[in-house]
């Protein structure tokens, strides 16, 4: 699936489908997955249905599937830009500056 061309709803549907397929591939019931993740079975049903669950639940499910490494692919660390690194000169940035208008 080309996520860049998909709507938010299409992406949620695809991810929900993938979660269900992962669960089935490891031969786990919704109840078993819920128990492993420490969430209610309805939360897993919601995840596999509409996909509208908390990010914390997604992390728990990724952990259950041994897929936490996938998070770096989803949102890699941005690091510090070379310009910011030069400006910091060894100081670590702690807050954003006010926008200049």
C-alpha positions in Angstrom: 0.0 0.0 0.0 1.3 3.5 -0.8 0.5 5.3 2.4 1.4 8.7 0.9 -1.7 8.4 -1.4 -4.1 7.0 1.2 -6.6 8.7 3.4 -6.2 8.6 7.2 -9.2 6.1 7.3 -7.5 3.9 4.6 -4.3 3.9 6.6 -6.1 2.9 9.8 -7.9 0.1 8.0 -4.7 -1.2 6.6 -2.9 -1.1 9.9 -5.9 -2.7 11.7 -5.8 -5.5 9.1 -2.0 -6.0 9.6 -2.4 -6.2 13.4 -5.1 -8.9 12.9 -2.9 -10.8 10.5 0.1 -10.6 12.8 -2.0 -11.9 15.6 -3.3 -14.8 13.5 0.2 -15.6 12.2 1.4 -16.2 15.7 -1.8 -18.2 16.5 -3.0 -15.9 19.3 -6.6 -15.1 20.2 -7.8 -11.6 20.8 -8.2 -12.5 24.4 -4.6 -13.9 24.7 -3.2 -10.7 23.1 -5.2 -8.5 25.4 -4.0 -10.4 28.4 -0.4 -10.3 27.2 -0.7 -6.5 26.6 -2.5 -5.8 29.8 -5.6 -4.3 28.1 -9.2 -5.3 27.8 -10.2 -7.6 25.0 -12.5 -4.9 23.6 -9.4 -2.7 23.1 -7.9 -5.4 20.8 -11.2 -5.7 19.0 -11.3 -1.9 18.5 -7.7 -1.9 17.3 -8.5 -4.6 14.7 -11.8 -2.9 13.8 -11.4 0.8 13.5 -7.8 1.2 14.6 -8.8 4.0 17.0 -6.8 3.2 20.1 -4.1 5.0 22.1 -0.5 5.1 21.0 0.3 3.3 24.2 -1.8 0.3 23.1 -0.1 0.2 19.7 3.3 0.1 21.6 2.1 -2.8 23.8 0.9 -4.7 20.7 4.2 -4.1 18.9 6.0 -5.4 22.0 3.8 -8.5 21.9 4.7 -9.1 18.3 8.4 -8.4 19.0 8.3 -5.5 16.6 9.3 -2.5 18.6 12.3 -2.1 16.2 9.7 -1.0 13.6 9.2 2.3 15.5 12.5 3.5 14.1 11.2 3.0 10.6 8.0 4.8 11.4 9.5 7.8 13.0 13.3 7.9 12.9 15.2 10.2 15.3 15.6 13.5 13.6 18.9 14.2 15.2 20.2 17.8 15.3 20.7 19.7 12.1 24.3 20.8 11.3 23.2 24.4 11.6 21.7 23.9 15.0 24.8 21.9 16.1 27.0 24.8 15.1 24.8 27.3 17.0 24.7 25.1 20.1 28.5 24.8 20.2 28.4 22.0 22.7 25.2 23.1 24.5 22.1 21.0 24.3 19.0 22.7 23.1 16.2 22.6 25.7 13.4 24.7 24.2 12.3 26.2 20.9 12.8 29.9 20.3 10.0 32.3 19.7 9.1 32.8 16.1 10.2 36.0 14.6 7.6 37.9 12.5 
